[in-house]
Amino acid sequence: MATRIEHDLLGDRDIPNDKYYGVHTLRALENFPITGTPISVYPQLINALAAVKAAAALTNHELGLLDKTRADAIVTACKQVQAGVAHAHFVVDVIQGGAGTSTNMNANEVIANLALEQLGHARGAYEHLHPNEHVNMSQSTNDVYPTALHIATHVLVLELVEAMNVLRASFEHKANEFRNVLKMGRTQLQDAVPMTLGQEFGSYAVSLAEDQARLLEALSTIREINLGATAIGTGINTHPNYAEAARKHLSQITGIPLITAQDLVAATPDVGAFMHISGVLKRMAAKLSKTCNDLRLLSSGPRAGMGEINLPAMQAGSSIMPGKVNPVIPEVVNQIAYEVIGNDVTITFAAEAGQLQLNAFEPVIAHSLFKSLVHLRNGCLTLADKCVNGITANVDHLRDNVEHSIGIVTALNPHIGYTNATAIAQEALVSGASVYQLVLDKRLLSQEALDEILQPEMLTQPRAVAAS
């Protein structure tokens, strides 16, 4: 394989000519064989890095620090990256030492070599356009990397919110479909009072809507960036107007209303925004997992469980038990939730471990946060498409449960009195007879009156009861 020689402070290395990355990236490949997962698994991050580099080039040219030829070549290279060109050359591991320096240098080298091609030079001919001198001009990993993480997080949050819209719409559709399906509500796994299956599914939609609102609120923290801080927040090696000009260009490129942190020294080691987003994701994950627990319980059976609803059969459930079908889609979403909760713990520890003017552990913060966002998005879409949309109700079984449940005496209490209601409940429990039949047998209510009381709209919403 044809190679080129590149040099760094440790010496010379041969780089395959077909690679856009250079010697710094090669060192990182050798130093961090950790997960086997390259940063290109998150295209949102790669595109965010390209946006930062383009904004820097435009700003440096605007301030008279970078000539037009090089600036144009860098911007064009960044556009190529955002179009998907050379994503495969962003190869450093998602977990790396150095506070993200390897990721920044991977971006610098790929963009520099793409730009060199634009100018008619060979890859590695850095005397014409250099990864550090030109692509990284007025920058440090310590402001580029966090800024790119903020932008990527913003994009991923919006993608998750859209997936939540899809799942919420699925629950809302089922809530409408099941609006007149009467069932027993349960507390502590015991019969409580009647409700409709539509109310139950509607509550899942409302829960998602609340979490969407919290996520969108949290985005305000992620729009604050420290670009222009360079090494520790003092802005060393930048023009006095660089930070604001770069922010303006970056906002135009990304379409995100970014703001520069008021104090860049404070902002540079601060990863509080990532913790905040992760905390909201943990809340969402725990609530969504509870919803999936409900779906698994309600569909348990088919003969020896609750059997109130049917989840669509997606695959054979056992290698030994013929005919068994398992709730595999809710199960996979449960597991995503457990992962998100664990990721939040990782992010919290990594945030606490920052020291002085930098947090060196942003790579594991980013990887953990991005996994949570991507997996929750995929989980929402999968749950909607492969589970919720195909759920059916066992209407007769649900109605029978209501009529035979001790719990309906609560609805009858205003009509037959507490003493009678208690006696009916006790007799039904001992004899196994239905509350419905016992009320009729004791002539406490006529069948017409009883049927009127047990209508879904009477049982499942507030109503005035005449004083006794």
N, C-alpha and C positions, 0 to 999 in steps of 0.2 A: 504494500500500500504506500502510495506517495505521501510524504510528510513534509512539514515545514518546521523550522526551529524557532521556538519562542523562548524568551528569557524573562525570569523574575529574580527576586533577591536570593533565591536558593540555587539558581543556576539555569542551565539550558534544558529544554525538554522537546522531544519530537511530538508534534501535533498532527494527526491525520489531516490531509488537505481537504477532505470532504466535510470537515467539522467547522461550524461557524464559531464555536467556542474556542478559548485559548488556554494558556498555561495555568492561569489562576483557577479556572473551572476544572482542568485536569487534576490539579492538586486536591481540590475539594472532592472530586469523584473518588480519589484514592484514600482520602482521609476519613470520609463519612459513608462507609458502606453499612448504613444503619437499617433503614426500612425497605430499601429497594424501590421506594416510590419517589420519582423525580418531581420537582416543583411544577413541571408541565401538567401534572394531574389536575392542577387548578388553573385553567386558562384565564380565569378572571384575574389572577395574580400576575400572570405574564403580560396581559393586556394593560394592567395598571402600571407595571414597571415601564412599559413602552410609553404610556401616557406621560409619566413623570419625566422620562428622558427627553421626550419631544418638547414638553413645556420648558425644561431647562435649556435646551438648545435654542428655542425661540427667544427666551429671555436673555440668554448670553449674547445672542446676535443683536437684539434690541438695545442692549447696554454697551455695544461696541467691543465685546470681549471675544466674540467668535465670528469668523468671516462667514459671508453668505454661502459660499460653496460648501463648506463643511456643515454649516447649520442645516442647509437644505438636504444634504445627503443623510444626516442623522434623522431628520424629521421623516424623510421618505422611508428610511429603514424602520423607523418606529411604526409607521403606517403598515408596512409589510408584516411586521410582527403581529399587529392587531388584526390583520387579515388572515392570520394563521400560518404565515410563512415562518419556518424555522422554530416553531414551538417544540419540535422534537429535539432541538439543540439546547433547550433549557433542562439540564440533566442533573443538577446537583440535588442531593437528597433533601427531602422536606425537613428533616431534623439534622441540624448542623451546628457545630460550634462557630463562634465568631460573630454572633449577634446579627446574622444575615449578610455578612460581607461576601460570602461565597455566592449568594443569590444575586447581590448587586453586581459583582464582577462577572457572573455568568451573563447578566443582561448587558453590561458594558461591552463585553467581548463579542457577543452575537450581533449587537447593533453596530458596533464598529466594523465588523467584517462585512455585514450587509451594506453598510455605507461605502466601504472601500470598493465593493463591486459596482455600486452606483457610479463611483468616480473612475472606474476602469482600472483599478489596482487589484493585486492579488490579495487573498486573505493573509493576514499577518503582516502586511506592509504598513506597520503602524507609524512609520515616519511621515506618512501622508495624513493619517487620521488615527488618533490614539484612544484606546478605551478609557484611560484615566485622564489624560490631558484634555480631551475634547468631549467625549460622551459623558464623562463624570465631572465636567467642569462645574465649579460652584456648588458641588454636592459632597456629601458623605453618606456612607451606608446608613448612618444614624439618623438621617432625615429622609433619605430616599426610601429605605425599606419600610419604616413605619407608615409613611404616607401611602405607599403602594398597598400595604395591608389594609389601611383605612378604606381606600377606594375599592379594593376587591371585596371587603366585607360589606360595604354599601351595596354593591351589585348583587352579592349573594343573598343578602337579606331581602332585597326586592324580589329576587327569584323565588325565595321561600314564601314570601307573602302571596305571590301569585299562585303558587301551588296550594297554599292554604285556602285561597279563594275557590279553587276547584273542589277541594274536599268539603268546604263549607257548603257549596252549592249542592253537592251530593246529599249531605245530611238534610239540607233544607227541602230538597225534592222528596226525600223519604218522609220527612216530617209532615209534608202536605199529603202524601200518599196514605199515610197511616193516621191521619187526623181523627178519624172516627173509630179507630180500633181500640176497644177498651181492654185494659189489662190491670194487673195488680202492681202497684209500686212496692218497693221493698226498702227497708232500712235494716242494717245489720244482718242482711240476708233473711230477714223475717218479713212476713206479709205486713204491709203498712196500710195504705188506702189506695183506692183505684186512681188510675190516670189513663191517658191514652198513649199508645205507642208513638204517636206523633209528637206528643209533649216530650217524651224521652229522647227522641232523635233531634227534636228542636233544641234541646239543651246542649247537645253536642255541637251544633252549629253556633250557638251563642258563645260557648266556651272558646271556640276557635276565633270568633270575631274579636273577643276580648284580647286574646293573645296577639292577634294581628295589630290591634291598636297599640299595645305595649311595645311591639317591635318597631313600629313606625315612629313612636315617640323616642325610642332609644337611638334611632338614626341620627338625631341631632348631635349626639356626643361623638359619633364616628365621622361627622363632617368637619371636625376640627383637626387640622394637620400641623406638622412642625417643619414643613419644607422651608428651607432657608436657615435652619438651625445649624447645619453642618455637623461638626463633631459632637459638641456638647450643648449647643443652644446659643452660643455667643455669636454665631454667624461668621466665624473666621473664614477668610478667603472668599467672601462674597461681596458684591457691590451693595451699597446701602439700600438700593431700590430693588434688589434681587427678589427678596421673599414675597413682596406684594405682587410684583410683576409675574413671578412664576406661579403664584396662586391663581392669578387671573387667567393665565394661559391654560393652566391645568383644569380650571373650572370649565373653560370653553371646550376643551378637548373631551372631558368626561361627561359634561352636562350635569355635574353635581355642584350645588352651591357651597363650595368649600370655604372655610374661614381659617385664617392663620391664628394659631394659639396666641393669646395675649402675652404669655411669658414662655419663650422657647426653651429656656433652661429648665423650667418646670415641666414642660411638655415632653421633652426628649426621652426621659426615662419612664414617663407615665403611661401605663397600659390600662388605666381604669376603664376606658371605653370598651375595650375587649372584654373585660370582666363583666361590665354592665350588659352587653349583648349576650354573653354566655349565660348570665343569670336569667335573663328573659327566656332564652332557649331552654334552660333547665325547667323553668316553670311550665312552658308549653309542652315539653316532652313528658313531664310527669302527668299532666292533665290528659294528653293524648293517649298515654299508656293506660290511664284509668278508663278512658273510653273503649280502648281495645279489650281491656279486661271485661267490661260490660258486654261487648259483642260476643266474647268467648263464652261467658256465663249464659247469656240469653239464648245462644245457639247450642248449648250443651245437650248431649243426647246421642242419637236422635230419639231414643225411647226412654232412657233412664236418667235424663237430665231435665233442665228447664224446658227446652224445646219450644221456646216462644217464637224464635225467628230462625230462618234458614240462611246461612251464608252460602254464596255460590261455591260449588265444588271445584277446586283448582287442580288437585292432583290426588293420586292414591295416597292414603294416609299411613299405610303400614306394609312392611315386607312380610308380615306373618298373619295379620288379621284381615281377611278378605272383606271388601266392602267398606272399610273404615275410611272416613274422610276427616281431616283435621283442619282447624281454623288457622291455616298457615300464614295468611296475610296479616291478621291481627298479631300473630306471634312474632312476625319479623319486625313489625312496628314497635312492639314491646321491647325488642332487643335494641332497636335504634335508640329508644328512650334511655335504656340503661347505659348505652355508650355515651349519650349526650351528658348524662349526669356525671359519669366518670370524667369526661372531657372537661367539665366545669371544675372538677377538683384539680385536674392537671393545670388548668389556666390559673386558678387561684394560687396554687403553690408557686408557679412560675412568676406570677405577678409579684408575690411577696419576696421572691428571691432577687429582685433587682437591687443593684448597689450603686450608690452615689449618682453619677450623671448618666447612667445607661442601664437598661435592662438587657442583659445578654441572652435572655431566654425567649425572645419573641418568636424564633422559629417554631418552637413546640407550642407556643400560644396560638400562632397562626394555623399550624396543622390541626390542632385540636378544635379550634373554632370553625375552620373551614369544613372539617369532617362533619361536625354537628350540623352546619347549615346545609351542606350538600345531601347528607343522609336523611335529614328531616324533610327536605324538599322531595327527594325520591320516595320517601315513605308516605307522604301525603298523597302524592299522585298515584302510587300503587294501591293505597288503601281505598281511594275513591274509585279507581278503574276496576280493580280486581276483587273488591269486596262490597263496599257500600252500595254501589249502583245496582248490584244484583241481589240485594237482600229482599227476602219475602217474609211475610208474617203468617203464622199459624193462627188465624183469626178465631176459629171455633175453640181451639185449645185455650187461647187467651181468655175468651169469654167464660169458658167453663171454670177456669181458675178463679175468676172474679166471683162467680156464683157460689163456688164451693169454699171460698176463702173466709176465714174468720174475720178478716180485716174489713169486710164491707159493713160490719155492725157499726163502725164509726160513722158511715154515711147514714145509717138508719137511726142512730142515737137521737137526733133532733125530732124524729117522727114517732118513735115508740118509747122513748125515755131511757135513761141510763140504766135503771134497774132491769127493765126488760131486755135491753141490749146485752147486758152482762150475762143474764140467764141464758139467752140464746147462744151467746158465744161459748159458754161453758158446756151446754148440751151438745152443740155442734162438734166441739172438740172431742167429747167423750164418745158420742154416738157415731160420728162420721157423717151424719146427715148434713145437707147443705143449709146454710143460713137462710137462703132464699126459701127453701121448702119448709123449714121450721117456722118462719114468719107467717107463711100461708096457713100451715096446719094449726097454728095457735090463733089464727084470725086477728093478728095484730095489725095487718094491712091487707087490703084487697090486692088481687093480682094486678089490676090496672094501676093502683097507686104504687105498688112495688116496682112495676116495670117503668113507671114514670120516674121514680127516684133513681133507678139504676140506668137511666139513659146517660150516655157519655157526657153530654153537655151539663147534666145535673150533678154528676159525680166529680167532675174534673175542673170545676172553676167555682169561684165564690158565688153564693146566692143567698138571698134573704129567706129566713125561715120564720114562720109565724110563732109568736110567743106562746108557750103552753100555759 
